[in-house]
Amino acid sequence: MYEAILRRLEHEVVQNYGASVLRNPPTDEEIKWLIEHSKEKLGIEPHSDYIRFLRVTDGYDWNGLRFYSVRRRAESGKDTEKPEGSFIEGFVEANLDFREAFQNHDLVIYGDSSTDRYIHDRRRNIFLTVDVLSLDEFEQHDSFDDMVLAALKNNM
């Protein structure tokens, strides 16, 4: 579902800006590392739909919307519009920071924007768009894919 929007955005961004919104997918070894690192540092495995998302693009960062990468990565360079020193956050690092700030281990964060966070509430087993500061719920989603699709549509 979201794959078609990502590909259309990629085409438009390449044509208009000469940059790319899609990143090379991680290798099987990087995915294995993410799963093991998540278990070790967070005590959880990333949701299987997020792993499938990573197989399309290793994170997403365009127009203020971010979905996290396997690990924190530099983002500046000739193929991006990002200034020197820019980076895309890694899944484990983002969740460690989130846990420290909010003291909530039931919520797993997969992405954010300037106003929203995109999370999985493991206790209730639902995906949510919540306020970036208060964590007030804006929208419930049936799946990770639906959450990504809604975020991309709202960001266009």
C-alpha positions in Angstrom: 0.0 0.0 0.0 2.5 2.6 1.1 5.1 1.3 -1.4 3.3 2.9 -4.3 3.3 6.3 -2.6 7.0 5.9 -1.7 7.9 5.2 -5.3 5.8 8.1 -6.6 7.5 10.4 -4.1 10.9 9.1 -5.1 10.1 9.8 -8.7 9.0 13.4 -7.9 11.9 14.2 -5.6 14.5 12.9 -8.0 12.9 14.9 -10.9 12.5 18.1 -8.9 15.4 18.1 -6.5 17.9 15.6 -7.8 17.8 13.9 -4.4 16.4 10.6 -3.2 13.9 9.8 -0.4 14.5 6.0 -0.6 17.6 4.5 0.9 19.2 1.2 0.0 17.5 -1.6 2.0 19.6 -3.1 4.8 21.3 -6.4 4.2 20.1 -9.5 5.9 23.0 -9.2 8.3 22.0 -5.6 9.2 18.4 -6.8 9.9 19.7 -9.6 12.1 21.8 -7.1 13.9 18.8 -4.8 14.4 16.7 -7.7 15.9 19.5 -8.8 18.2 20.4 -5.2 19.2 16.7 -4.5 19.9 16.4 -7.6 22.1 19.6 -6.7 24.0 18.9 -2.9 24.5 15.1 -2.8 24.5 14.0 -6.3 25.4 11.8 -6.5 22.3 11.9 -7.3 18.6 10.8 -4.7 16.1 7.4 -5.5 14.6 7.6 -7.7 11.5 5.8 -5.1 9.4 8.6 -2.6 10.2 11.2 -5.2 9.1 9.2 -5.5 5.8 9.2 -1.6 5.5 13.0 -1.6 6.0 13.3 -4.1 3.1 11.8 -1.3 0.9 13.9 1.6 2.3 16.3 1.8 5.3 14.3 4.6 7.0 12.6 7.6 5.5 13.2 11.3 6.1 11.4 13.8 3.8 9.5 17.0 4.4 9.7 16.6 8.2 8.4 13.0 8.3 10.8 10.4 9.6 10.7 6.6 10.0 13.8 5.3 11.6 16.6 3.4 10.0 18.3 0.2 11.2 20.9 2.4 12.8 21.7 6.1 13.0 23.1 7.2 9.7 24.6 10.4 8.3 22.3 12.0 5.8 24.4 14.8 4.1 26.0 14.3 0.7 25.4 14.8 -3.0 22.3 12.6 -3.1 20.4 14.5 -0.5 19.2 18.0 0.2 20.2 17.7 3.8 22.9 20.0 5.3 26.2 18.7 6.6 25.9 17.0 9.9 22.3 15.7 9.3 21.4 12.2 10.2 18.5 9.8 10.3 17.8 8.3 13.7 18.2 4.6 14.3 15.3 2.5 15.7 17.1 1.4 18.9 18.6 4.8 19.6 15.2 6.6 19.1 13.5 4.1 21.5 16.1 4.4 24.1 15.8 8.2 24.0 12.0 7.9 24.1 12.0 5.6 27.1 14.3 7.9 29.0 12.1 10.9 28.3 8.7 9.3 28.9 9.5 6.3 31.1 7.1 4.1 29.1 8.2 0.6 27.9 4.8 -0.4 26.4 5.2 2.1 23.6 7.5 1.5 20.7 8.3 4.4 18.5 8.9 3.9 14.8 8.9 7.5 13.5 8.0 11.1 14.1 7.4 14.5 12.6 7.4 18.0 14.2 4.0 17.4 15.6 3.5 13.6 15.7 5.0 10.3 16.9 4.2 7.0 15.2 4.1 4.3 17.8 2.9 0.7 18.6 1.2 0.4 21.9 2.3 -3.2 22.8 0.0 -3.5 25.7 -3.1 -2.7 23.6 -1.6 -4.1 20.4 -2.6 -1.0 18.3 -0.7 1.4 16.2 -1.1 5.1 17.0 -0.4 8.6 15.8 0.2 10.6 19.0 1.2 14.2 19.9 4.9 14.5 19.9 4.9 16.1 23.4 1.8 15.0 25.3 1.4 11.6 23.7 -2.3 12.3 23.3 -3.8 10.0 20.7 -4.7 11.6 17.3 -5.5 8.5 15.3 -5.6 4.7 15.7 -4.4 2.4 12.9 -5.2 -1.2 12.2 -1.6 -2.0 11.3 1.9 -0.7 10.9 1.3 -0.4 7.1 -1.9 1.7 7.7 0.0 4.0 10.0 2.8 4.6 7.5 0.3 5.1 4.7 -1.7 7.7 6.8 1.6 9.5 7.7 2.7 9.7 4.1 -0.7 11.0 2.9 -0.8 13.6 5.7 2.7 14.7 4.8 2.1 15.2 1.0 
